[in-house]
Amino acid sequence: MAAVSIKKISITRVNNLEFTDTTDALAIEEPLEIRLEYGPETERKVQNISVTMRTPGNDAELATGFLFTEGIIKSKADIANTGYCFIACAENKENVVQVSLVPGVMPNLHNTERNFYTTSSCGVCGKGSINAIRTVSTFTQQKTGQIAVNAELLYNLPIVLQQHQAVFADTGALHASALFNLKGELQLVKEDVGRHNALDKLIGASLNNNQLPLDNSILLLSGRASFELIQKAAMAGIQIVAAVGAPSSLAVELAEEFNITLTGFLRNNRFNIYTAAHRILLPSYEVTN
């Protein structure tokens, strides 16, 4: 059964002191508990990893993307299966996802000093320290090819994304992460009430499809670029990140550290380049007297 992402409720709409009774569509926000099963076949252990507030849908991709971008697992090959919890979860099985690792694969839980609960607006708030978040991806150590895109190609990306944000069009309440190829063609888009969840869903889907590293893709964020989103992009090997909103200071510092091209305020045919400007090809102008 497909996940329900929208809930309609009765409201009173007021406009210039005139009111009408009508309905409104809201983006659903519910908790998702991510559990991890690992260990030898004869000594399996189940551990609660995190609870995040999310919009239902693509939960398995969200769980696997989260585990990968947090550095808990290294690849798709670590995973035996992923699914909703059907044992001891009869009343809440659709809000609990369990990821089972291949017997013998040990997860890296040393740098996951996370509080058990995280909000939809801040996936990194539960971290014990900034140093624990600086997860290093194997992709950042690889020598990837030099890529570059024309500046004008970026202008159209938010327009294309908006055309594919189905739930946002109804509710106006969801964030989105989208992958474009170097020709500006949309490859994948995921929505969620949490910006970090949307990106985890996108990276989880790419991981499941054996598409990592995403070093020939452009990541577009529908809102601001925060530290945690740049960290997740680095884990996936993404080299160009464009955000409709503003970046934070820590996001810029991390993008600089990982040589990621970061642009912000991408709208109305303009944007700012904050780091690694060599991947954005700007038009040259001749000065005549």
Secondary structure, DSSP 8 states (H G I E B T S, - for coil): -----EEEEEEEEEETTEEEEEEEEEE--EEEEEEEEES-TTS-EEEEEEEEEE-SS-HHHHHHHHHHHTTS--SGGGEEEEEE--SS-TTTGGGEEEEEE-TT-----TT--B-SEE-SS-TTTTBS-HHHH----GGGGS------EEHHHHHTHHHHHHHT-HHHHHHS--EEEEEEETTS-EEEEEEESSHHHHHHHHHHHHHHTT----TTEEEEESS-B-HHHHHHHHHTT--EEEESS-B-HHHHHHHHHTT-EEEEEEETTEEEEEE-GGGEE--------
